[in-house]
């Protein structure tokens, strides 16, 4: 059976969860902490851009998906702001770890909500063929965005 948009998204969700867990366990002032944060920042940004283009946008166009897509977009914005906050803090100090915990909690909350609620709502709106087509488009854009962000 061909991959659906939800299979592709869940793969990135698992990566995000793992990076969050590892980041919170990392030692202050280490290269590992910086590398994990960079990896998480890139993963979140590439995933969000591709997901917004190839899942949220089509769902936003349907009355039934309006509220849930707006809510999901709002949470992406909150995550972006937490990442920006972290970039301005020193990763050696407690304030950074506190903000990293906040980011991790927001990411976990968003992924849970998306998988339990948004996927169900959007699943009623999208047809089977569209779900497969969106998976391909998402993957292409996600890969392109990762490359772009890694090069910056």
N, C-alpha and C positions, 0 to 999 in steps of 0.2 A: 504494500500500500504506500503511495507517495506521501512524503512528509507534508503535514499541514503547518500553517502559521504558528499554531500552538506548540507543536513539537520544537520548532526552531526557537521560539521565545523561551520555552522551558530550559533549553540548553544554556542560554545566556543567564537565565535566572539562577541556575545551579552554580555557574561560575561566579556570579555576584555574591551569592550566599557564602561560598567558600572563601572568596577574597575578603569579605567582611570579617568572617571568623578569624582568619589568619592575621589580618591587620590588627585586630583587637588583642591578639596574643603576642604581637611583635614587640621587641624591646625598644625602649626610647633611644633615639639618637643612632639607630643602626641603618645601614644601607638597605637591609631587608624591609624595614618599615617604609622607607621612601619608595622602594621598588613596588611594594604591595599597594601603596597609596596611588602611585602612578598607574599601575595596572587596573586598579578599581576605577579610578577616574576615567580612564580611556574606555573601559568596558561599559560603564554607566552611560557615558556620552554617546558612544557608537550605537549601543542598544536603544537608547531613548530616541535618537534621531531616526533610526530605521523603523522602530516601532510606531513612532508618531506618524511617519509618512505612510506606512503600509498596514497599520491596523487602526490606529486612532482616527486618522482622516476619513477612511471609508465609513467607520461607525458613526462619526460625527455628522455625516450626511443623512443619517437615518434618525427620525424623531425618537425612536425607541432607544437609540444609543447616545443621544445628546448629553444627558446628565452624567452618565458613567464615563464618557470620554472626556468631558470637561473636568471631572474629578481626577481622572488619571493624569491628565495634562498638568493640573495644579500640583499634584504630588511630584511629578517630574521636576517642576519648577522649584519646589521646596528642596528636593534632593540636590539640584544644581546649586542652590544657595548655600547648602551645608558644605558642599565640596569647595565652593569659593571661600567660605569661612575657614575651612581647614587649611587651604593654601596660604592663608594670611597668618596662621599660627605656627609656632615653633614645635616640631614633632617630638622634641625632647621633654616637653613639659606636660603637666597634668591637664591643663586646659585643652590641649590638643586631643588627648585621649578621651576626655569628656565629650568633645565635639564629635570625635570618631564614633563613639558609642551612640550618640544621637543619630548620626548618619546611618549607622548599621541598623538601628531600630526602625528608622524611617524606610530604609530599603526593604527590610524584612516585612514590615507592615504592608508596603506597597505591593510587593510580589505576592504575598498571601491574598490580599484583596483582589488583585488582578486575576490570579489563578482561580479563586473561588467565585468571584462575582462577574468581573469584566469578560472573562472568557465565555461564560455562560450567556450573557447578554449578546455579545458579538456573534457567538455560535448560532444564535437564532436568526441573525440578520444576514450572515454570509452563507452562501451555498458551498457545497463540497468542492467544486472546481475552483471557486474563488479562493478558498482557504489554501489550496495547493499553489495557485498562482501567487498569492500574497507571500507564501513561504519563500518562493524563489526570489521575489523582488526584495523581501526583507533581507535575506542572506546576502544578496549582491550588494545592497546598500550598507549593511552592517560591515561587511568586509572592506568596502571602499572607505567607510568612515574610520574604521580601525587603522587602516594604512595611513590615512590623512593625519589622524591624531597622533599616531606613533612618530610620524615624521616631523611634527611641530616641536 
